[in-house]
């Protein structure tokens, strides 16, 4: 029998919110419904990090991890104490820092 899950806090850094807003704004020019659906999908997947934060691959930048939140988008995050900090949301074709 397993004990209770340790659910971590989730914090979006300002740049990650800007990234997501830019992605959604760009897509909404042609397809507002798809943009809203994508935003919800990325936010829902990111929320799953609270339960299984170490389930996703190690990031390209030391100390980070990457969640494939959609076939074209990565959520880049790290774990600081009891908080998951979402650092960036990037298109898979973008150059990562």
N, C-alpha and C positions, 0 to 999 in steps of 0.2 A: 504494500500500500504506500502511495506517495503522499507527502505532505502538501500543504497548500502551495499554489504557485506564487512566486515572488513577482508581482506585477510592478514594473518600473514606471516612473513618470516619463512623459514624452514632451519634449520642448522643440519647437521649430525655431531655428535661428532666423534672423531677419532676411539674410540672403536666400535661404531656402524658400521662404514665403515669396520673395521677389521672383525667384526662378519659376515657381509654380504659377504665379500670376502672369508672368511673361508668356509661358507656354500656353496657358488657357486663353489669354487674350489673342495670341497669334492664331490658334485653332478656331476661335470663336468668329473670326472674320469670315470664314467660309462655312462653318458648321457649329453654331452655338450649342446645339444639343450634344454633339460629340465632345465639345470642350467641357461642358458640365459633367458629362459621364466620366471623362478622363480625370478631372479634378477629384471627383468622388472616389474613383478607383484608386488613385494614388494615395489619397488621405486614408482610405480604408485599409490599404495594404500597410501603410506606415503605422497605423494604430496597432496592427498585429505585432509590431516589434516589441511592444510593451510586455508581451508574454514570452516570446522566444527570440530575444535580441541577438543571440549568438548563433542562430540557425543559418545565417546568411553569409555569403562569401567575404573573405578578407578584401579590403579595398586596396586600390592602387597606391593610395597615400597611407603611410604608416599610421597605425592606430585606428583606421577607419574600417567600416564594413559597407557593403553595397547590397541593397535590396532591388531586385528587378521588379519594379512596381507595375510595369506594363511592358509589352514587348519592345517599346522604344525608349523607355525612361527608367533611369536609375535614381534611387534615393540613397544618398551618401550620408552616413551617420557614424557616430561613435558613442561609446558608453562612458559616462562620467559619473562615478559613484553610483547612485540609484536612479540616474536620469539618462534617457536616450536623447541625444541632441542630433536633430536632423540638420545637417550642414548645408547640403545642396540638393537640388533636383536637376538632373541633366539628361539631355537626349543622348542615347548611346553613341551617336556619331560625333558628339562634341568632345573636344580635347579636355581631359580632366586635369585638375591642378596637381 
